[in-house]
Amino acid sequence: MKCKRTSDGRAHDHHTLQVMRQQAIKAVREGQTVSSVAAAFGVNERSVFRWLASFVEGGQNALLAKPISGRPSKLSPEQMAWIARTVHENTPQQLKFEFGLWTLTLIRHLIHRQFGVQLSTATAHRVMKALGFSAQKPLYQAWQQDPVLVQTWETETFPAIAAEARRVGATVYFADESGIRSDYHTGTTWAPQGQTPVVAVTGRRFSLNMLSAISPRGELRFMLHEGTVTARVFIEFLKRLLVGTKGPVFLVVDGRPSHRAKMVKTFVESTQGRLRLFFLPPYAPQLNPDEVVWAHVKRSVSGRLVQSKDEMKRLALSALRRIQKLPELVKSFFRQSECWYIHT
């Protein structure tokens, strides 16, 4: 078996090298690995990291056939490779940092600690972008979550549920419930530098519980409830879900006690196959696209200073009805990366 040789670039003319550099940088910035890009262009990884270092320091001009002369890059190809590997394969805690997320400040500190190189925030940003990294909101996963159960659900359990639903003409819904309080706030707010903003809240705190179910076809059904969502409340929601739904209903829910209660099981059996319940793996809310419904509702309500429970209910109803009229939006909830298994 012959091994593919890599090139040091001397076999190519200046224009060809310029195009190679530009295309290689573009590929890495779009998320391809340095090793795959190096293999595709027939060069070694060090060459790609050298191009990345030049790009960070001089931008596109540094990739031209006759690069504009200037000060050398602050980071060597080996240092660029170390940064990419370290941030990708380690959490901050593994490197004895107290904070759990890779922020630019932390990455700058890491580079300075390892190499003695002081980078500005802007340069650190260019380094990470050049290496194909992007700032993303992390997914938080409960430590109790069993990855084997999650994989089994995605590859075996749910595909079997979907196949059975198609066979009997059932509608598959994913349901969830959530509560919102009058003092709930999310997001950020603008304020003068150095002056921590204070969000005004009413001293009369009140809450509202919400139940909803969505289908991959873009349907949304919901119910608002004042008070604890007990097994009896859940059964009332199930009765409403059956009204107006043609054919059987396959409902996917989490395993909270109110869903597994004996009276719920008795009610489901009384429907004689019209309703069936299926339970998600424990501690795996990311598998339920209905979670996104509550994120939308809470954003709509939390942006207001709610003065009464009636006003909160009105805002929540308005948000839910707005979502209900947008089936394409509901369908988009199933296109989250964690929910693609529903379509496979």
C-alpha positions, -999 to 999 in steps of 0.1 A, spaced: 0 0 0 15 34 -10 13 63 13 2 97 0 31 121 0 29 156 13 44 186 -3 65 214 11 50 238 -15 81 241 -36 66 221 -64 39 247 -69 40 281 -86 33 313 -66 -3 316 -78 -12 280 -71 2 283 -36 -18 315 -30 -50 297 -40 -41 268 -19 -35 290 11 -68 309 7 -89 277 2 -72 260 31 -79 289 55 -115 291 43 -120 253 48 -106 254 84 -127 285 93 -158 267 80 -152 239 105 -130 213 87 -101 199 107 -65 209 100 -56 173 94 -83 168 68 -74 200 50 -37 192 50 -45 158 35 -68 173 9 -41 197 -3 -12 173 0 7 193 25 17 187 61 -3 200 90 25 224 100 21 242 67 -16 247 74 -10 260 109 17 283 95 -8 298 70 -33 302 99 -7 320 120 1 343 91 -36 349 84 -42 359 121 -14 384 120 -19 399 85 -53 389 72 -59 380 36 -29 400 25 -7 375 42 -20 348 19 -11 365 -13 15 352 -37 40 378 -25 30 385 11 34 420 24 63 421 46 57 430 83 63 418 118 64 380 123 34 363 138 32 361 175 23 325 174 42 297 157 25 268 138 32 245 167 17 269 191 -14 273 169 -17 235 168 -14 233 206 -41 259 212 -66 241 189 -59 207 204 -60 220 240 -92 239 238 -109 211 218 -99 183 240 -99 198 275 -123 217 298 -109 247 317 -112 227 350 -89 200 336 -62 227 332 -67 240 367 -89 270 359 -119 276 382 -143 289 354 -160 262 334 -163 279 299 -136 288 274 -140 325 271 -116 347 252 -102 361 284 -95 326 296 -79 316 263 -57 347 264 -46 337 299 -40 301 288 -18 313 259 2 337 281 6 310 308 18 284 283 39 305 259 44 339 276 27 356 246 3 384 254 -26 387 229 -53 413 228 -89 402 229 -93 410 192 -62 389 183 -74 360 204 -108 362 187 -90 361 153 -70 331 164 -100 311 174 -120 320 143 -90 311 121 -88 277 139 -124 270 131 -139 277 165 -169 298 173 -186 312 204 -216 289 212 -241 285 240 -232 253 257 -256 224 263 -259 216 300 -263 179 306 -273 163 339 -246 141 353 -272 115 360 -280 111 323 -272 77 309 -257 81 274 -264 44 266 -301 50 273 -301 82 252 -285 64 223 -309 35 225 -338 59 225 -325 77 195 -315 47 174 -340 20 185 -368 30 208 -381 61 190 -377 47 155 -399 18 166 -425 42 180 -425 62 148 -429 30 127 -458 18 148 -474 53 146 -472 52 108 -487 17 108 -518 26 128 -521 62 116 -513 78 149 -502 113 156 -470 116 176 -469 144 201 -441 155 224 -454 170 256 -439 190 285 -449 212 313 -433 242 329 -440 270 353 -433 307 351 -431 332 380 -437 369 381 -401 376 391 -386 355 363 -361 373 341 -338 362 313 -312 377 290 -292 409 294 -300 446 298 -280 477 289 -268 500 317 -239 525 322 -205 509 327 -197 502 363 -233 505 374 -249 471 380 -285 473 368 -313 464 392 -344 448 377 -376 459 394 -399 432 405 -432 432 423 -432 419 459 -464 400 452 -449 369 435 -473 346 417 -468 318 392 -486 299 364 -481 264 352 -483 255 315 -487 222 297 -482 218 259 -478 192 232 -463 196 197 -462 174 167 -437 172 138 -465 184 116 -464 218 133 -494 213 157 -494 229 191 -519 221 219 -517 237 253 -534 243 287 -527 268 314 -532 258 351 -530 278 383 -515 255 409 -495 223 410 -498 200 380 -510 168 396 -520 135 379 -556 147 377 -545 179 359 -524 158 335 -554 136 328 -575 167 320 -548 178 295 -548 143 279 -586 145 275 -583 179 257 -555 165 235 -577 137 223 -605 161 213 -602 170 177 -573 147 170 -580 121 143 -568 86 150 -547 74 179 -523 97 198 -488 86 207 -476 110 234 -439 112 244 -433 127 279 -407 126 306 -410 103 336 -421 126 363 -444 111 390 -476 128 377 -471 111 343 -465 76 358 -493 78 384 -517 48 387 -547 69 378 -530 81 346 -522 45 336 -559 36 343 -571 65 322 -548 56 293 -560 20 294 -596 32 293 -590 48 259 -587 13 244 -556 22 223 -567 57 214 -539 70 236 -505 56 244 -478 71 265 -440 67 259 -413 79 283 -381 97 275 -348 85 291 -343 100 326 -325 134 328 -326 140 290 -348 171 284 -327 179 253 -345 151 235 -379 168 238 -385 196 212 -414 209 233 -389 224 257 -384 252 231 -421 263 234 -415 273 270 -384 292 261 -405 313 236 -433 319 261 -409 329 290 -391 354 268 -424 370 259 -436 372 295 -402 380 312 -398 412 291 -427 428 310 -432 440 346 -462 418 353 -485 433 380 -510 405 384 -517 368 377 -544 378 352 -519 398 332 -493 370 333 -520 346 320 -530 370 293 -493 374 281 -487 336 282 -519 329 263 -510 355 237 -475 340 232 -489 304 230 -516 314 205 -491 332 184 -469 301 182 -500 280 175 -506 301 143 -471 295 131 -468 258 122 -435 263 105 -421 277 137 -433 247 156 -417 224 130 -384 242 134 -384 231 171 -378 196 157 -348 207 137 -326 213 167 -294 193 166 -306 172 196 -339 164 180 -328 153 145 -333 117 156 -371 123 153 -367 127 115 -344 98 109 
